[in-house]
Amino acid sequence: MRRPSDFEKIFSQGSRYSSKTMTIWLKSNQDFDTMVGFSVSRKVGNSVKRNLIKRRLKEAVKTLLPDEGWTLFISVKPSIVNLTFKQIFFDIKKFLTINGVLS
């Protein structure tokens, strides 16, 4: 996700899920490859912590999400710093299962 129009579409047409650690927007996009965007603000911590969170999110999404047909945007909250990769993985997996991406 790079263009402002990509973000506008997912915010206006996608479904949203919020937890204590993140907010996730998801939209079906059957004509294109899967696109993923992340937002990790400075409130999360210094650059080392933010990059660690981004690496964990990327790995979890890469493992779970199909190659085609979805647009996903994840905005994290500062409380995510206390979570392990496994906890982040299961939080994303729960959201994708609830929304029918995973069966």
N, CA, C and O of each residue as an XYZ file, in Angstrom:
412
protein
N       0.849     -1.169      0.000
C       0.000      0.000      0.000
C       0.895      1.231      0.000
O       1.699      1.433      0.910
N       0.743      2.037     -1.022
C       1.595      3.207     -1.122
C       0.801      4.482     -1.433
O       1.138      5.559     -0.942
N      -0.229      4.360     -2.233
C      -0.972      5.539     -2.663
C      -2.049      5.928     -1.644
O      -2.613      5.061     -0.976
N      -2.330      7.207     -1.527
C      -3.406      7.640     -0.628
C      -4.749      6.995     -0.963
O      -5.563      6.760     -0.069
N      -4.986      6.709     -2.239
C      -6.262      6.090     -2.620
C      -6.395      4.682     -2.035
O      -7.503      4.248     -1.720
N      -5.274      3.963     -1.886
C      -5.313      2.638     -1.258
C      -5.794      2.741      0.185
O      -6.615      1.943      0.636
N      -5.274      3.732      0.901
C      -5.652      3.919      2.297
C      -7.101      4.388      2.414
O      -7.826      3.941      3.303
N      -7.527      5.286      1.523
C      -8.901      5.772      1.558
C      -9.894      4.638      1.341
O     -10.924      4.569      2.012
N      -9.582      3.747      0.401
C     -10.480      2.627      0.113
C     -10.622      1.704      1.314
O     -11.735      1.317      1.670
N      -9.523      1.353      1.931
C      -9.612      0.407      3.041
C     -10.290      1.031      4.253
O     -11.017      0.342      4.969
N     -10.069      2.320      4.499
C     -10.719      2.969      5.637
C     -12.221      3.126      5.414
O     -12.996      3.015      6.364
N     -12.641      3.379      4.191
C     -14.062      3.608      3.931
C     -14.830      2.309      3.654
O     -16.004      2.210      4.010
N     -14.197      1.319      3.030
C     -14.911      0.120      2.599
C     -14.535     -1.142      3.374
O     -15.239     -2.147      3.284
N     -13.454     -1.107      4.123
C     -12.992     -2.306      4.806
C     -13.661     -2.522      6.153
O     -14.273     -1.617      6.719
N     -13.526     -3.751      6.653
C     -14.035     -4.033      7.998
C     -12.929     -3.763      9.002
O     -11.748     -3.940      8.701
N     -13.318     -3.332     10.202
C     -12.340     -2.933     11.205
C     -12.476     -3.797     12.453
O     -13.578     -4.159     12.867
N     -11.336     -4.114     13.034
C     -11.270     -4.890     14.271
C     -10.294     -4.194     15.203
O      -9.177     -3.868     14.801
N     -10.700     -3.967     16.428
C      -9.810     -3.323     17.398
C      -9.600     -4.241     18.589
O     -10.533     -4.879     19.077
N      -8.370     -4.294     19.040
C      -8.041     -5.006     20.269
C      -7.253     -4.043     21.153
O      -7.104     -2.866     20.824
N      -6.756     -4.545     22.263
C      -5.980     -3.694     23.164
C      -4.641     -3.296     22.563
O      -4.038     -2.306     22.977
N      -4.181     -4.066     21.591
C      -2.837     -3.839     21.059
C      -2.795     -3.320     19.633
O      -1.771     -2.779     19.215
N      -3.881     -3.466     18.866
C      -3.846     -3.030     17.468
C      -5.242     -2.827     16.916
O      -6.230     -3.321     17.459
N      -5.296     -2.085     15.821
C      -6.509     -1.934     15.034
C      -6.185     -2.422     13.633
O      -5.167     -2.046     13.052
N      -7.063     -3.267     13.094
C      -6.813     -3.879     11.788
C      -7.992     -3.569     10.867
O      -9.148     -3.740     11.252
N      -7.700     -3.120      9.668
C      -8.699     -2.935      8.621
C      -8.444     -3.991      7.552
O      -7.292     -4.271      7.221
N      -9.506     -4.578      7.011
C      -9.400     -5.639      6.013
C     -10.423     -5.413      4.915
O     -11.573     -5.066      5.181
N      -9.993     -5.613      3.687
C     -10.891     -5.470      2.543
C     -10.568     -6.536      1.517
O      -9.402     -6.785      1.212
N     -11.604     -7.164      0.985
C     -11.423     -8.140     -0.084
C     -11.020     -7.407     -1.352
O     -11.574     -6.355     -1.671
N     -10.054     -7.962     -2.077
C      -9.499     -7.304     -3.254
C      -9.120     -8.397     -4.251
O      -7.936     -8.613     -4.509
N     -10.111     -9.087     -4.811
C      -9.887    -10.304     -5.593
C      -9.105    -10.093     -6.888
O      -8.544    -11.050     -7.423
N      -9.055     -8.881     -7.399
C      -8.395     -8.634     -8.683
C      -6.890     -8.444     -8.586
O      -6.202     -8.475     -9.607
N      -6.366     -8.249     -7.385
C      -4.951     -7.908     -7.235
C      -4.270     -8.805     -6.212
O      -4.925     -9.558     -5.491
N      -2.957     -8.714     -6.159
C      -2.198     -9.408     -5.125
C      -2.514     -8.787     -3.771
O      -3.017     -7.667     -3.690
N      -2.219     -9.514     -2.735
C      -2.441     -9.031     -1.381
C      -1.531     -7.836     -1.095
O      -0.339     -7.862     -1.401
N      -2.112     -6.788     -0.504
C      -1.350     -5.608     -0.114
C      -1.477     -5.439      1.395
O      -2.552     -5.642      1.960
N      -0.381     -5.068      2.043
C      -0.372     -4.900      3.498
C       0.304     -3.580      3.841
O       1.312     -3.211      3.237
N      -0.258     -2.875      4.811
C       0.335     -1.644      5.310
C       0.400     -1.676      6.825
O      -0.458     -2.273      7.477
N       1.417     -1.036      7.387
C       1.601     -0.994      8.837
C       1.796      0.448      9.286
O       2.364      1.266      8.564
N       1.317      0.743     10.485
C       1.563      2.032     11.104
C       2.018      1.783     12.537
O       1.269      1.251     13.356
N       3.254      2.175     12.826
C       3.813      2.028     14.170
C       4.323      3.405     14.571
O       5.362      3.852     14.085
N       3.592      4.078     15.458
C       3.938      5.456     15.810
C       5.078      5.510     16.817
O       5.491      4.492     17.374
N       5.569      6.706     17.031
C       6.654      6.906     17.994
C       6.208      6.657     19.432
O       7.044      6.472     20.316
N       4.919      6.650     19.669
C       4.402      6.364     21.008
C       4.742      4.945     21.448
O       4.775      4.650     22.642
N       4.996      4.060     20.471
C       5.322      2.663     20.766
C       6.688      2.555     21.425
O       6.893      1.703     22.289
N       7.607      3.395     21.033
C       8.942      3.358     21.625
C       9.977      3.890     20.667
O       9.654      4.527     19.664
N      11.239      3.617     20.992
C      12.316      4.095     20.123
C      12.356      3.271     18.831
O      11.565      2.344     18.652
N      13.271      3.615     17.946
C      13.307      2.973     16.630
C      13.570      1.473     16.714
O      13.069      0.714     15.884
N      14.336      1.042     17.690
C      14.617     -0.384     17.842
C      13.324     -1.141     18.158
O      13.060     -2.189     17.569
N      12.531     -0.622     19.072
C      11.261     -1.272     19.420
C      10.272     -1.227     18.265
O       9.586     -2.213     17.997
N      10.192     -0.082     17.573
C       9.261      0.033     16.448
C       9.628     -0.938     15.335
O       8.749     -1.582     14.762
N      10.898     -1.048     15.028
C      11.323     -1.970     13.978
C      11.100     -3.422     14.376
O      10.764     -4.247     13.527
N      11.282     -3.748     15.650
C      11.005     -5.099     16.131
C       9.529     -5.439     15.938
O       9.196     -6.532     15.482
N       8.659     -4.515     16.282
C       7.221     -4.722     16.112
C       6.887     -4.900     14.635
O       6.110     -5.786     14.282
N       7.462     -4.069     13.769
C       7.191     -4.188     12.333
C       7.655     -5.530     11.784
O       6.964     -6.138     10.967
N       8.817     -5.995     12.224
C       9.304     -7.310     11.771
C       8.378     -8.425     12.227
O       8.092     -9.348     11.463
N       7.910     -8.347     13.461
C       6.980     -9.366     13.973
C       5.663     -9.349     13.199
O       5.131    -10.401     12.844
N       5.144     -8.159     12.942
C       3.896     -8.048     12.185
C       4.052     -8.594     10.772
O       3.199     -9.343     10.298
N       5.131     -8.225     10.101
C       5.364     -8.693      8.736
C       5.446    -10.206      8.677
O       4.874    -10.820      7.775
N       6.142    -10.815      9.615
C       6.281    -12.264      9.626
C       4.946    -12.944      9.902
O       4.619    -13.945      9.263
N       4.180    -12.422     10.834
C       2.872    -13.005     11.145
C       1.940    -12.923      9.941
O       1.270    -13.900      9.605
N       1.895    -11.774      9.297
C       1.024    -11.591      8.137
C       1.493    -12.455      6.976
O       0.671    -13.059      6.287
N       2.792    -12.523      6.748
C       3.337    -13.330      5.656
C       2.990    -14.809      5.845
O       2.709    -15.514      4.876
N       3.009    -15.264      7.076
C       2.697    -16.654      7.368
C       1.207    -16.952      7.211
O       0.837    -18.028      6.740
N       0.355    -16.015      7.599
C      -1.083    -16.267      7.649
C      -1.851    -15.900      6.389
O      -2.733    -16.647      5.968
N      -1.535    -14.772      5.786
C      -2.383    -14.201      4.747
C      -2.148    -14.872      3.393
O      -1.000    -15.132      3.030
N      -3.223    -15.158      2.635
C      -3.067    -15.718      1.291
C      -2.354    -14.731      0.364
O      -2.317    -13.531      0.640
N      -1.790    -15.237     -0.729
C      -1.027    -14.402     -1.654
C      -1.894    -13.461     -2.476
O      -1.419    -12.416     -2.919
N      -3.149    -13.813     -2.686
C      -3.987    -12.989     -3.547
C      -5.309    -12.654     -2.883
O      -5.865    -13.449     -2.125
N      -5.797    -11.467     -3.183
C      -7.165    -11.145     -2.879
C      -7.485    -10.347     -1.634
O      -8.662    -10.243     -1.287
N      -6.504     -9.771     -0.933
C      -6.823     -9.041      0.291
C      -5.984     -7.776      0.422
O      -4.842     -7.721     -0.035
N      -6.566     -6.769      1.048
C      -5.847     -5.570      1.443
C      -5.982     -5.458      2.953
O      -7.088     -5.522      3.490
N      -4.858     -5.292      3.637
C      -4.828     -5.298      5.094
C      -4.013     -4.108      5.584
O      -2.939     -3.825      5.052
N      -4.521     -3.415      6.594
C      -3.785     -2.321      7.210
C      -3.821     -2.515      8.713
O      -4.892     -2.711      9.289
N      -2.659     -2.461      9.356
C      -2.551     -2.657     10.796
C      -1.940     -1.413     11.428
O      -0.858     -0.971     11.043
N      -2.648     -0.862     12.397
C      -2.158      0.265     13.188
C      -2.007     -0.233     14.621
O      -2.972     -0.702     15.225
N      -0.800     -0.131     15.161
C      -0.563     -0.694     16.494
C      -0.679      0.364     17.580
O      -0.528      1.562     17.342
N      -0.953     -0.129     18.781
C      -1.047      0.723     19.964
C       0.180      0.467     20.842
O       0.803     -0.588     20.723
N       0.537      1.396     21.710
C       1.752      1.251     22.519
C       1.811     -0.028     23.363
O       2.905     -0.496     23.677
N       0.686     -0.592     23.730
C       0.695     -1.795     24.574
C       1.213     -3.032     23.850
O       1.419     -4.066     24.486
N       1.426     -2.957     22.547
C       1.925     -4.113     21.792
C       3.370     -4.444     22.151
O       3.825     -5.563     21.914
N       4.087     -3.493     22.713
C       5.499     -3.703     23.059
C       5.661     -4.876     24.014
O       6.681     -5.564     23.976
N       4.676     -5.116     24.868
C       4.769     -6.172     25.868
C       4.444     -7.560     25.329
O       4.590     -8.543     26.054
N       4.006     -7.666     24.071
C       3.606     -8.952     23.517
C       4.765     -9.668     22.829
O       5.669     -9.040     22.278
N       4.713    -10.995     22.876
C       5.673    -11.810     22.133
C       5.160    -12.007     20.716
O       4.026    -11.646     20.401
N       6.001    -12.581     19.867
C       5.583    -12.865     18.496
C       4.375    -13.793     18.490
O       3.445    -13.594     17.708
N       4.380    -14.780     19.332
C       3.293    -15.756     19.381
C       1.961    -15.082     19.708
O       0.936    -15.416     19.114
N       1.968    -14.145     20.638
C       0.740    -13.435     21.005
C       0.246    -12.554     19.863
O      -0.955    -12.491     19.603
N       1.162    -11.876     19.182
C       0.797    -11.054     18.024
C       0.225    -11.938     16.923
O      -0.785    -11.602     16.304
N       0.882    -13.070     16.686
C       0.453    -14.016     15.661
C      -0.987    -14.476     15.912
O      -1.810    -14.469     14.996
N      -1.289    -14.872     17.142
C      -2.622    -15.377     17.440
C      -3.680    -14.273     17.431
O      -4.840    -14.550     17.127
N      -3.318    -13.044     17.751
C      -4.251    -11.925     17.668
C      -4.640    -11.666     16.208
O      -5.816    -11.462     15.905
N      -3.666    -11.675     15.316
C      -3.948    -11.487     13.882
C      -4.715    -12.679     13.334
O      -5.645    -12.512     12.545
N      -4.329    -13.881     13.746
C      -5.015    -15.093     13.280
C      -6.483    -15.083     13.697
O      -7.353    -15.473     12.918
N      -6.757    -14.640     14.915
C      -8.134    -14.553     15.413
C      -8.949    -13.606     14.539
O     -10.079    -13.922     14.166
N      -8.395    -12.470     14.217
C      -9.091    -11.505     13.381
C      -9.360    -12.077     11.988
O     -10.469    -11.944     11.470
N      -8.360    -12.707     11.381
C      -8.535    -13.245     10.031
C      -9.543    -14.393     10.008
O     -10.264    -14.560      9.025
N      -9.600    -15.172     11.067
C     -10.579    -16.263     11.151
C     -11.994    -15.705     11.297
O     -12.918    -16.171     10.631
N     -12.162    -14.718     12.159
C     -13.477    -14.107     12.365
C     -14.017    -13.518     11.059
O     -15.218    -13.594     10.797
N     -13.153    -12.941     10.251
C     -13.582    -12.273      9.015
C     -13.582    -13.177      7.782
O     -13.771    -12.692      6.666
N     -13.375    -14.467      7.965
C     -13.519    -15.414      6.867
C     -12.320    -15.530      5.943
O     -12.417    -16.179      4.901
N     -11.205    -14.928      6.285
C     -10.020    -15.054      5.447
C      -9.410    -16.443      5.631
O      -8.994    -17.082      4.664
N      -9.362    -16.893      6.867
C      -8.874    -18.232      7.185
C     -10.060    -19.087      7.603
O     -11.019    -18.606      8.205
N      -9.969    -20.374      7.265
C     -11.071    -21.260      7.671
C     -10.678    -22.163      8.804
O     -11.489    -22.968      9.262
